[in-house]
Amino acid sequence: MRKTAVVVGARGVIGGNLVEHLVQSGDWDVIGLSRRGGEDHGVVRHRSVDLLDREQTRERLADLDGVTHLFYAAYQDRPRWAELVAPNLAMLTNVVDAIEPVSPGLQHISLMQGYKVYGAHLGPFATPAREDDPPHMPPEFNVDQQAFLEARQVGAGWTWSAIRPSVVAGVGLGNPMNLAMVIAVYASISKQLGVPLRFPGSPGAYHSLIEMTDAGLLAEATVWAATDPASANQAYNITNGDLFRWSAMWPRIAAFFDLPVAPPLTMSLTEVMADKAVLWEQMVRQHDLVPTTYEEVSSWAFGDFVFRWDYDVIADTSKSRRAGFHAYVQTDAMFLSIFQQLRDARLIP
């Protein structure tokens, strides 16, 4: 039987790849929600909605009476950790309040989380992190969102799942947390300026263990957990399945861009890349790139965040393997594939 999915955050790297995976699966109708909206095509319909506006959310989703699966991958950024809780919990609450009453056939709500559940953003944490690790001192919006779903699910006809990827990599513009784009634009500008590719993070981060999650792999795992009855009301860590150190990955990235590697130099990308908008406009014209603004391709604050982790950032994914999800992605091949896709799409030189 065909299923109907609502993908919240459909224009992001995670949501966009999830929409694509659902379409390719062949038995889904898809409704994508985002602030920007989008163009309908095939089985995909887009809607522009401000999920922070409770009444607008209810009104614009009032006709969605056939939803079977709700995939939540939206995110609102704020400058402080405590300030993240209210808007991100409100958006999830508003969309569930809008869809649950009008879609009696709702089967599952999937929540996209991350390693903030384990306190990875605060400092060194117990690794490899496991889904049943004890909680840390709040505030943490991921934890509050899951608590909301757990309480709401009691007595309901639907189940939930929580998916916890590492840093997600994929092709996408205008996303505040897109490390692959950070690296691609940083390397492209380095080449344009004739400077070697230097790792900009802390010395400890250059040698610590880290892992990534391919956006396509994440989409596959998300749908698996949402449709496998045995995975009802469970949380899963989802990663590529391999570990790496930037000290080994950086030369491979540099080789793709035909750049020499120089020793790391700790610097704030937010600071040193702040004046490169005019240069980017010149590069777009010189290399006949698809016209994109500097803001669309740069996520320097997120790059600074990730490249400062001077401790291991890894999780145990054996729970998902024991439950039946066995897909893997080789991380260095993933990076090179994403860079090539960006180049083929004329988003980078």
Salt bridges, closest charged atoms under 4 A:
ASP27 OD2 - LYS3 NZ 2.94
ASP29 OD1 - ARG2 NH2 3.01
ASP50 OD1 - ARG35 NH1 3.06
GLU55 OE1 - ARG58 NH2 2.64
ASP63 OD1 - ARG47 NH1 2.67
ASP97 OD2 - ARG54 NH1 2.81
ASP97 OD1 - ARG152 NH2 2.70
GLU100 OE1 - ARG152 NH2 2.83
ASP132 OD1 - ARG130 NE 3.55
GLU140 OE1 - HIS121 NE2 3.48
ASP275 OD1 - LYS276 NZ 2.68
ASP288 OD1 - ARG346 NH2 3.81
ASP332 OD2 - ARG252 NH1 2.94
